[in-house]
Every structure is written in structure tokens, then in C-alpha cells.
Amino acid sequence: MRPGDQAGGAADVDLLYAFESDRGRIINSAAIRRLQQRTQVFPLERNAAVRSRLTHSMEVQQTGRFIVRTLYAQLGDRAADYGLDGLQSALESLVEMTCLMHDIGNPPFGHFGEFAIGEWFERALDGLFAVALPQPPDNDELHAQMRADLRNFEGNAQAVRLVVNLQRLRLTYTQTAGLLKYLRPAYQPTPDKGSANAYLNKKPGFYLSEEGFVAGLQQALGQCPGTRHPVAYIMEAADDISYCLADIEDSVEKGILGVAELAPLLIDTFAGMQSPDVQIPGSRHSFRGLVNQALESYQQEEINKAGEFFVKLRVGMIHPLVQHAARQFIDNIEAVYSGTLDRALIEDDSLPHAIVQTFKDVAMARVFCHREVETLQLQGYRILQGLLDNYGALLRVDAQTFLDLTEGNCRREAHLQMLVRRLPSQLLKAYRQAVRECGEADRAAWEFYHRCRLLQDFISGMTDQHAQDEYRTLSAL
């Protein structure tokens, strides 16, 4: 079932055909194409061998497919007991496309870009609201929700917004549900660590602007509010498995780490959590044996030495991690099916979890804080803040003036006319429609909310290169 379909009207549509339609819509979308010029770890990277968001997402897609196939291999005839019999091809497509889409909401310059956008709105929003809405609000609670919502820019929530209200992909509810990795609206506070469902709600999952859609999705799929779709658990595991090693491999490609230095560092880090000499479940090797085998291949290889090291390491690591993720799905299948498992599939005290955590810890200690990476992140921060400073002027005019600007009817504010003409027409149309659909109650507040969303949509939708070029243009550099 898709948004806009009548209940029961899609009953005769073949499930695999529906997901194939989703697949075509996703792969051919501009949101996927933009990932090729978005940061994975290294912003504005010119070396094509270093991963972009697109190549990372393709690797996650492949790992997600592998998890589904392993899940069915482990279930065997028991697949029918869980209502999964005959659905492998459909589930593979569903998981693959969820994995491919999982980062489409990420802004330029990665997670630091998220921080830059959120920090600008945190600093400026109260003053902007006071100018836009000088009269005391009719609904204090709604205004507080709007301000909190706009301060919490988050890539996962932006992905839902892109699919639903900007790209208008009209995916099946099931396909879109896989993107809801986190379950709280952005206006709600972060729950205390250790509280009920703290993991499922640790980040915003959707914005106020998509709250009605999410409620409709949950009703259509029979999901209880605050619960995940099972596909989201598989996508999350595929992402964890893929990026933990990929970030390290890219750092070697960049010359930040060398293989001879990396190998003992991995073993020592792993030893802080588990014994590196215990056999890994689903493997013939211990972690030390896995790393040493890859190091031996590296030493014997004459041409592509680093490539050989990571091929051996990846092959030896991926299989037991995928098997563990599939086992965790099955062992916790009731909580996974109900969407209440309050952790990631690989987030436990197991050896496979220690493998993933080892790569994450090494990347955090030796890659993300490297001077080159931090310099690029600081440049990205300055670029996004500068763009928001420039385009933020559009938030300081009254609603009628802004509407006139978007329709070309304003004969004053020449510099604002020029700024508006640089905004994508698609985003302006989405803004106008959102405003038209506002009720009369708190209309002024909703107009300003959607105007702020328009600015966030514009900045977050840029590629790294577009953001840099636009900043240079407006700064006359």
C-alpha cells in the first residue's frame, strides 16, 4: 500500500512487483545520485578510491542482502513458522533499497554538517521567532514544539522528509518504514540513558512536518507508535558491519594509517574487550589469527598490498558478523517483529560485537581526530554556517514579503530577490503547498516553520562541492 491508496485497493498487487516499483523509484531518484558527492569521512575528497556516501551505501546494500540470505539459510523450513516462506526475494529487495537510502538525508560534510545546521538554528531561532511572530502565541505548546523541532536537524528524519514531501517518491509504506531507525519526533527531548526505549529514541526519527504521515504509516501497517519495522534492524546491522572496516580502509588509502601500524593496533584494542585468541563463532580463526592472516597476505602481495590486506580481513570478518546478525534476528524474533528490541542486533557482549567495536574505536582514536579530517570538518562548518548566515536573511522578512519574493512580485529588497531566485523551484513549490495546507489556527507560526524547513532542505540537500562553490560565490572568494 502506498500513500493515497484506498484501503483494500492494492490487495491484488503482487508484493514483489510493488517492491520492484519502489526499487526503480529509489535508484532513479536525484537523492541517490547526490550521494556520490557527499562526505563519508573525508569531505571534498578528490581520490575516487576513497568512499563517498554513495559507495558506502552500495556496500551497505550488499551486506543487507547477505544478511537476508543468511537469515533464510539459518531458518530453513522454519521460515514458514514466522510467515516468511516464499518472501525471500521480496525481503531482499526491501532490505537492499532501505540500505541504499539510509543516508540520503545526511547533509554536506557528514555528521559534522548535521551539527553545523543544528547549532546555527539553536543560536538564531529564538530571535527569528520573535521577529516573525511578535504577538504572544495562541498555542505556547505548539510554538515550543516547532522551535525544538527546528533545532534538532537529523539526517534520519531528513531522509523521511525527502522521500515523503520533497522527492515525493510515493514508496510503499513498508519500504518507507525501514527508514524509521529512530522513533521519536524531533521536538521531544532525548531520553535518559537506561530508560525504557532509550536506544530506539536516542535520535530524532521524524519532524513535526512528517508526523501525520508517520501516524498514517503506522496505522496502515498495524504498527504501534514507538516501534520499529523489522527491516530497520537489518539495515542498521548492515550499516554497522560495512562502515566500521571501510573507514579504516579509507584512512590507509589516505596515508593516515599504515597496515604495519594498524595490525597490532587492532589486536591490542580488541584485547581490551575480549581475548584475541578465542575462536570467533562462525569462523575457523581467532581475531588475532584473522588479522595475522591478512597481514601475511599483505606481506606476500607485490602489487596491491593494502588492497590484499583488506580483502582478506573483510572476507574473514563479514561472514561471522553477518551470521551473528542473522542469529540475533532469529533469537530475538518476537521483539524484532513487534519492533521493541531496544538495541542493535550486533550490540551485545559477543565476540562479533567486539570486532565491530574494535574498528569503531580505532577509527575514533586515530582517524576522526586526525588533523586533516578535523581541518576539513572545520572548513565544512564554516561553509554551512556562512550559507545559513546569507540565506538566513530570508527568515527576517514578514510572511507576505517572502511570499511575494517567491512569486516574483516583490519590487524591493533586491538582494533578497536574488537569493530567492537561487533556491530550487521544487523546494519553493513544496513550501507553498505546505503553507496552503495549513489551517487558519496558528497559520503565521506554521508559515514560518515551513520557511525554516525550506532553508534546512536547501542547505542539507547540497553536495559538498555545491556547498563550497555557493559559499565561495556569495563570499566573493
Solvent accessible surface area in square Angstrom, and as a share of the most:
residue,aa,sasa,rsa
1,M,89,0.40
2,R,27,0.10
3,P,32,0.20
4,G,77,0.74
5,D,47,0.24
6,Q,151,0.67
7,A,94,0.73
8,G,63,0.61
9,G,65,0.63
10,A,28,0.22
11,A,84,0.65
12,D,145,0.75
13,V,77,0.44
14,D,88,0.45
15,L,86,0.43
16,L,74,0.37
17,Y,148,0.56
18,A,13,0.10
19,F,9,0.04
20,E,84,0.38
21,S,34,0.22
22,D,0,0.00
23,R,52,0.19
24,G,31,0.30
25,R,81,0.29
26,I,1,0.00
27,I,81,0.41
28,N,107,0.55
29,S,8,0.05
30,A,26,0.20
31,A,3,0.02
32,I,12,0.06
33,R,127,0.46
34,R,86,0.32
35,L,0,0.00
36,Q,102,0.45
37,Q,98,0.44
38,R,9,0.03
39,T,7,0.04
40,Q,19,0.08
41,V,14,0.08
42,F,5,0.02
43,P,2,0.01
44,L,41,0.20
45,E,54,0.24
46,R,211,0.77
47,N,57,0.29
48,A,103,0.80
49,A,70,0.54
50,V,9,0.05
51,R,28,0.10
52,S,22,0.14
53,R,11,0.04
54,L,36,0.18
55,T,56,0.33
56,H,2,0.01
57,S,0,0.00
58,M,104,0.46
59,E,61,0.27
60,V,0,0.00
61,Q,30,0.13
62,Q,97,0.43
63,T,9,0.05
64,G,0,0.00
65,R,72,0.26
66,F,53,0.22
67,I,1,0.01
68,V,0,0.00
69,R,110,0.40
70,T,16,0.09
71,L,0,0.00
72,Y,26,0.10
73,A,82,0.64
74,Q,52,0.23
75,L,4,0.02
76,G,42,0.41
77,D,142,0.74
78,R,110,0.40
79,A,5,0.04
80,A,57,0.44
81,D,110,0.57
82,Y,65,0.25
83,G,53,0.51
84,L,21,0.10
85,D,99,0.52
86,G,76,0.73
87,L,61,0.30
88,Q,61,0.27
89,S,67,0.43
90,A,7,0.06
91,L,23,0.11
92,E,18,0.08
93,S,6,0.04
94,L,8,0.04
95,V,0,0.00
96,E,16,0.07
97,M,0,0.00
98,T,0,0.00
99,C,0,0.00
100,L,9,0.05
101,M,1,0.00
102,H,15,0.07
103,D,13,0.06
104,I,4,0.02
105,G,2,0.02
106,N,7,0.04
107,P,1,0.01
108,P,0,0.00
109,F,4,0.02
110,G,3,0.03
111,H,111,0.49
112,F,58,0.24
113,G,1,0.01
114,E,22,0.10
115,F,106,0.44
116,A,0,0.00
117,I,0,0.00
118,G,12,0.11
119,E,50,0.22
120,W,3,0.01
121,F,0,0.00
122,E,101,0.45
123,R,137,0.50
124,A,20,0.16
125,L,0,0.00
126,D,80,0.41
127,G,46,0.44
128,L,6,0.03
129,F,9,0.04
130,A,65,0.50
131,V,95,0.55
132,A,27,0.21
133,L,28,0.14
134,P,100,0.63
135,Q,135,0.60
136,P,112,0.70
137,P,55,0.34
138,D,133,0.69
139,N,61,0.31
140,D,101,0.53
141,E,122,0.55
142,L,23,0.12
143,H,13,0.06
144,A,50,0.39
145,Q,43,0.19
146,M,0,0.00
147,R,67,0.25
148,A,27,0.21
149,D,0,0.00
150,L,0,0.00
151,R,51,0.19
152,N,56,0.29
153,F,11,0.05
154,E,13,0.06
155,G,1,0.01
156,N,27,0.14
157,A,0,0.00
158,Q,3,0.01
159,A,1,0.01
160,V,0,0.00
161,R,15,0.06
162,L,19,0.10
163,V,4,0.02
164,V,27,0.15
165,N,42,0.21
166,L,10,0.05
167,Q,34,0.15
168,R,118,0.43
169,L,20,0.10
170,R,103,0.38
171,L,2,0.01
172,T,4,0.03
173,Y,23,0.09
174,T,30,0.17
175,Q,0,0.00
176,T,2,0.01
177,A,1,0.01
178,G,0,0.00
179,L,5,0.03
180,L,8,0.04
181,K,31,0.13
182,Y,7,0.03
183,L,14,0.07
184,R,14,0.05
185,P,12,0.08
186,A,0,0.00
187,Y,38,0.15
188,Q,79,0.35
189,P,116,0.73
190,T,85,0.49
191,P,41,0.26
192,D,112,0.58
193,K,205,0.87
194,G,76,0.73
195,S,46,0.29
196,A,93,0.72
197,N,63,0.32
198,A,14,0.11
199,Y,32,0.12
200,L,1,0.00
201,N,27,0.14
202,K,85,0.36
203,K,72,0.30
204,P,10,0.06
205,G,1,0.01
206,F,15,0.06
207,Y,0,0.00
208,L,16,0.08
209,S,27,0.17
210,E,1,0.00
211,E,57,0.25
212,G,59,0.57
213,F,35,0.15
214,V,4,0.02
215,A,57,0.44
216,G,27,0.26
217,L,0,0.00
218,Q,21,0.09
219,Q,152,0.67
220,A,44,0.34
221,L,59,0.29
222,G,67,0.64
223,Q,33,0.15
224,C,87,0.52
225,P,112,0.70
226,G,30,0.29
227,T,14,0.08
228,R,2,0.01
229,H,29,0.13
230,P,28,0.18
231,V,2,0.01
232,A,0,0.00
233,Y,0,0.00
234,I,1,0.01
235,M,4,0.02
236,E,2,0.01
237,A,1,0.00
238,A,0,0.00
239,D,18,0.09
240,D,20,0.10
241,I,1,0.00
242,S,11,0.07
243,Y,56,0.21
244,C,2,0.01
245,L,3,0.02
246,A,2,0.02
247,D,5,0.03
248,I,0,0.00
249,E,35,0.16
250,D,2,0.01
251,S,0,0.00
252,V,20,0.11
253,E,87,0.39
254,K,52,0.22
255,G,62,0.60
256,I,24,0.12
257,L,6,0.03
258,G,34,0.33
259,V,6,0.04
260,A,75,0.58
261,E,73,0.33
262,L,0,0.00
263,A,1,0.01
264,P,66,0.41
265,L,44,0.22
266,L,0,0.00
267,I,17,0.09
268,D,99,0.51
269,T,33,0.19
270,F,1,0.00
271,A,52,0.41
272,G,70,0.67
273,M,77,0.34
274,Q,54,0.24
275,S,50,0.33
276,P,12,0.08
277,D,88,0.46
278,V,77,0.44
279,Q,111,0.49
280,I,0,0.00
281,P,62,0.39
282,G,46,0.44
283,S,19,0.12
284,R,211,0.77
285,H,51,0.23
286,S,20,0.13
287,F,1,0.00
288,R,89,0.32
289,G,25,0.24
290,L,2,0.01
291,V,0,0.00
292,N,69,0.35
293,Q,65,0.29
294,A,0,0.00
295,L,37,0.18
296,E,94,0.42
297,S,15,0.10
298,Y,46,0.17
299,Q,117,0.52
300,Q,128,0.57
301,E,48,0.22
302,E,156,0.70
303,I,162,0.82
304,N,94,0.48
305,K,71,0.30
306,A,37,0.29
307,G,17,0.17
308,E,50,0.22
309,F,0,0.00
310,F,2,0.01
311,V,78,0.45
312,K,78,0.33
313,L,0,0.00
314,R,69,0.25
315,V,87,0.50
316,G,18,0.18
317,M,0,0.00
318,I,26,0.13
319,H,83,0.37
320,P,2,0.01
321,L,0,0.00
322,V,0,0.00
323,Q,52,0.23
324,H,13,0.06
325,A,0,0.00
326,A,0,0.00
327,R,75,0.27
328,Q,24,0.11
329,F,6,0.03
330,I,19,0.10
331,D,104,0.54
332,N,37,0.19
333,I,14,0.07
334,E,150,0.67
335,A,30,0.24
336,V,0,0.00
337,Y,88,0.34
338,S,59,0.38
339,G,0,0.00
340,T,66,0.38
341,L,20,0.10
342,D,50,0.26
343,R,54,0.20
344,A,4,0.03
345,L,0,0.00
346,I,5,0.02
347,E,75,0.33
348,D,33,0.17
349,D,136,0.70
350,S,26,0.17
351,L,20,0.10
352,P,0,0.00
353,H,42,0.19
354,A,3,0.02
355,I,0,0.00
356,V,4,0.02
357,Q,54,0.24
358,T,0,0.00
359,F,0,0.00
360,K,51,0.22
361,D,53,0.28
362,V,3,0.02
363,A,2,0.01
364,M,122,0.54
365,A,62,0.48
366,R,90,0.33
367,V,0,0.00
368,F,54,0.22
369,C,68,0.41
370,H,65,0.29
371,R,199,0.73
372,E,65,0.29
373,V,0,0.00
374,E,76,0.34
375,T,60,0.35
376,L,31,0.15
377,Q,44,0.20
378,L,113,0.56
379,Q,87,0.38
380,G,1,0.01
381,Y,57,0.22
382,R,113,0.41
383,I,10,0.05
384,L,0,0.00
385,Q,6,0.03
386,G,3,0.03
387,L,0,0.00
388,L,0,0.00
389,D,71,0.37
390,N,52,0.27
391,Y,0,0.00
392,G,0,0.00
393,A,24,0.19
394,L,8,0.04
395,L,2,0.01
396,R,121,0.44
397,V,21,0.12
398,D,84,0.44
399,A,41,0.32
400,Q,107,0.48
401,T,6,0.04
402,F,1,0.00
403,L,59,0.29
404,D,32,0.17
405,L,9,0.04
406,T,13,0.07
407,E,88,0.39
408,G,46,0.45
409,N,90,0.46
410,C,3,0.02
411,R,193,0.70
412,R,137,0.50
413,E,65,0.29
414,A,59,0.46
415,H,106,0.47
416,L,5,0.02
417,Q,37,0.16
418,M,115,0.51
419,L,18,0.09
420,V,4,0.02
421,R,168,0.61
422,R,105,0.38
423,L,11,0.05
424,P,56,0.35
425,S,74,0.48
426,Q,86,0.38
427,L,20,0.10
428,L,15,0.08
429,K,130,0.55
430,A,18,0.14
431,Y,9,0.03
432,R,53,0.19
433,Q,57,0.26
434,A,24,0.18
435,V,22,0.13
436,R,160,0.58
437,E,125,0.56
438,C,18,0.11
439,G,48,0.46
440,E,143,0.64
441,A,80,0.62
442,D,25,0.13
443,R,81,0.30
444,A,60,0.47
445,A,2,0.02
446,W,55,0.19
447,E,12,0.05
448,F,1,0.00
449,Y,0,0.00
450,H,19,0.09
451,R,5,0.02
452,C,0,0.00
453,R,0,0.00
454,L,7,0.03
455,L,7,0.03
456,Q,0,0.00
457,D,7,0.03
458,F,8,0.04
459,I,0,0.00
460,S,3,0.02
461,G,22,0.22
462,M,3,0.01
463,T,18,0.11
464,D,6,0.03
465,Q,59,0.26
466,H,81,0.36
467,A,0,0.00
468,Q,27,0.12
469,D,64,0.33
470,E,12,0.05
471,Y,37,0.14
472,R,118,0.43
473,T,80,0.47
474,L,51,0.25
475,S,41,0.26
476,A,95,0.74
477,L,146,0.73
